[in-house]
């Protein structure tokens, strides 16, 4: 792997950039691998990366039915944060943030992780109680958290309308939160995986699993049978489809979630701002577009697009909080499929099938966890035992009732 | 040089109406009917903007909404608007516009340094650098990147204009009012079908507005006028000029953006909206949006002065503007020849560079006859001029079109009109999930199958000749109307058109130059984002081969034009690299909207006070008059507290709390959810929805109930009263009213449809005055003659009807304060009068009106929970110490099964307890967490404070909390660390009842 740096850039400029190598190879699948990761999104690629880098398992394939990062990795609003209420969540997401902080250097690929600060606005007494509780819990979990007054919010976001339908009463700030360049995460992992010998195989859809005596032996794909010592399934909105192929049920519902960008503007919003009561979240990309998200579509679907009503449901709140955007134009809307659990927490788990592991259920908030998710999942697969940070997220919790109910805590999708 | 590029006698502009406008601080003149772009060209202004990345000088490239270069900052102040296409902005008097993305000016732009260093900034360069040292990423590198971000500037003031939304249904919606769209409207309209015809432009006619062709022996303009006149006369036809069909959703739901007043500029009159957003459900759609001309990819093809041949022709014929005096038409097909002929006729010196080695046919002959020199088999290999084009190099091409066959020669020119073929505008078809197929002859994508009732017609369907457009439009209109139930489907006969036959085209996707691709000269395909053919080669070299990777890695097609002129060219370059056919490369997904749409229009009227309407109780006017401070609870405005002169919130609440317990208090409880439940299975139903037993409840009595979700967790509570054998009045929390009704209906409709139970929300039908305190009985006796209010005869949780304060009332003996209390429900229309009367008569009983904060303190003194504050969806009734409310006798109720799950049944769950601070003056912040021993985070937490107040009646601070194993730890000492990281409060766990522990006060 050629190291990327300002020097390699200059050197290659002199040869008209004609000598750059492929970021990753496109090999044909081998007959078998020690581990096959199904799903070439951020979480799947991160899993392969840590298998190879930290677990000494390099005979790994990542198979992807379309193009790398084409699912939710390339469709989300790129927000990264770890200000979660429950201890289990805080541990998982903060584990991820710590890995985000060194990801560009680790991968030698600039993923533009930008800790611009993330605000959760509170608009009523109930919101204040909610951020109060979460702020204290986060702080005691050793994660940064601060309360801001409305005046401090205004200082950070001069264009905000504090006196909106539900006036801003305060905010919870996580300074280490921010955004990252989502595509670069997939590409950076793919390149680093490839350099360690992992095979990245695109346009390779899974059609079934070969299971013998309750243990997975191979993955059947559109590019033939691929033998597998272990299988890690990381397929987000299609995880329940994969589970069905493997003969069990995964307690997920798949909903479209839309995102929107405006035309590019000169910088006007410097941090990420989330609001539950006036439901929209917004940040501004390094290219200048306002990146906006809202609620999921209220029906189950596998279609990666959205309906009109969410467009309208996002425009209203955006204008209420930032009325100066009235004459700004929305440039594009798109949708992804989120795999939602009943407690809005992910599933990192062994399954009824031996040597088969699932990593799914990230719902509307998986991007932020990408490196942490891959890291603990890789260690779980390598060891055959769930990593301590992953253990509470086992699918068994739906039987025992030990839910990690972030939905109940925040009373909103996150 | 005022309008020195105008062509005498040409164009549809109104020369009797000159208009003054300002561009970059300089005043210019144009005419009514101009766009900003045509007026700038008329005045010889070529340089109109700077590109995103390299800050290359750019000029006007198109005459439509596909414009990538000429995007400007329109107006200043409150009405400023970024990224407006100069080609779509109609000129009005006083229009002011400025160039974007340049500093200090578009002429001299410091950012142009990027162009000098462009060699070091290929596609995706930022992924490869700015990583060392890591500490510099945010303070330095990203700052630089962000400073370069964006095009135009966001407004900083509130938009003074209004916007509207409009719903419509129609039989046939036609997108595009060119020859095909007009024909379609005519055919459909004549059947009597309801037709909506929308076109982006100020005038109907589309490409005909720039054409010199005759239809049925008359100028095209006459045919347009006659057609529009006929359509206008049809009562069922709606004509929408300046209206873009922007999005196509499932089930033929489309959205349209109508620019109602943009062409008039800032106005004093705001009686009409600036833009109107249409939401249309169409039985049938006809997509007739025409086609967009493809630019050619040649070296340095981005100089100001390079424009589409069709745009050049539009400026000449429609606007009477010569885009240059020395024009080189660069083409591979015949469609550019009319532009050359029109330019020549308008007085320009014209030469044609034709990729075809042997162009022939009537148009070519005509051009030759007019003395236009044709350089056949040649391509442009380079251009000259920075801020304005002054010449180009031309050379014969090899047979395969990949190299030069001879040395280049120079031609002086100030305009290059390029014609690389046509792309049907298939965006809406694709948004509707219609398939595309590649037409090898026409070298373009054309619409294929679509699951919705839609058809494409005209150039948008790949039918590029006018006769075909007219014919196809008529047929589509007749067929769509017929399928919508109108007419017989037979199309009227198309009018005669005399057309010159066009010869075959030659497609050269990348025109070679004298240096290898990427070696100094740039072949731009995405002009706005500065993406070149060399960038695509780089992407392919590095493995970003998938069309989505290509787009995302190079940013091609990601500008405000969303790749309308660039995408197919980019695909062609990738296809060439991969040695594949273009359709094998695939396309990126076409996403709404077709052109960017203002948030204002999408938001419509749903703004300011209409954003989410405030709910107020019938007594609201009295609360306002009495100086209440309001709290937002759900959508409700509830009185929070009623401060008297100079009181702050704390003082007011302390006074209200004290007085309510000492004498009596009055609370507006109208916002509580109220659901009327009737039917023979109503008692059975309540047995299922609540944890306790309801079939045993006597008529005229109420009972407190908690409702669980499937996980066995508390989600709502309230008192429900049996009004009659099969008739119950349920109350819910204020915030939970809609959710609970939804849940009741969901169970009834999906699980127990055979059960006869009928639920009706009556929240807003009843106004509720809660009277509480030792003097409540005396006050009630003053208010009613026909109800015996003595608790001895009107026991706790009983219900009476009668007249209270002159209004028919239902009175419930319910108490949320623990004191003797009456909930007086009167029909909403009596609410204000009854409230006022109670306040008046209460004066002598020491009545105090109190708000939600006092309500919270009083209930916390008694340890009564608030669902959503003391619970969070993870709390069972047992966790709340309410085992008594969970029936052991019932076979089933919602949530019962989950109580046997191991984690739900285990010891040590968080339980509701009281919390007392060591210092009675310290009120813990709600949300504070308790720990066993203070220390440095991370530190194990035992639970958190859910409610916390200063209680004047207890005489100290009190708090409730959910603490692990709390019931067994009463009396234990814990610690509450504060957010400052220093302060720690010592606390003791207690029973969660602080006042009147024996419950003596309930009956006075």
Interface residues (C-beta under 8 A of the other chain):
Chain A: X4 X5 X6 X8 X9 X10 X13 X16 X17 X18 X20 X21 X22 X23 X24 X25 X26 X66 X67 X68 X70 X74 X87 X102 X104 X105 X108 X109 X110 X111 X112 X113 X114 X115 X116 X123 X124 X125 X126 X128 X129 X130 X131 X132 X133 X134 X135 X136 X137 X139 X140 X141 X142 X145 X146 X147 X159 X164 X165 X166 X167 X181 X183 X184 X187 X188 X202 X262 X263 X264 X265 X266 X267 X268 X277 X284 X285 X286 X287 X288 X305 X307 X308 X311 X312 X315 X316 X317 X318 X319 X320 X323 X324 X325 X326 X327 X328 X329 X330 X331 X332 X333 X334 X342 X397 X399 X400 X401 X402 X403 X405 X407 X408 X409 X411
Chain B: X52 X79 X80 X81 X82 X83 X119 X120 X122 X125 X126 X127 X128 X129 X130 X131 X132 X134 X137 X138 X142 X145 X146 X147 X149 X150 X151 X152 X153 X154 X155 X156 X157 X158 X159 X161 X163 X247 X249 X250 X253 X255 X279 X433 X516 X518 X519 X534 X538 X541 X542 X543 X544 X546 X548 X549 X552 X553 X555 X558 X559 X560 X562 X589 X591 X592 X593 X596 X597 X598 X599 X600 X602 X603 X604 X606 X607 X611 X612 X614 X631 X632 X633 X711 X712 X713 X735 X868 X869 X872 X873 X874 X898 X901 X902 X903 X904 X925 X926 X927 X928 X929 X931 X937 X938 X939 X941 X944 X946 X977 X979 X981
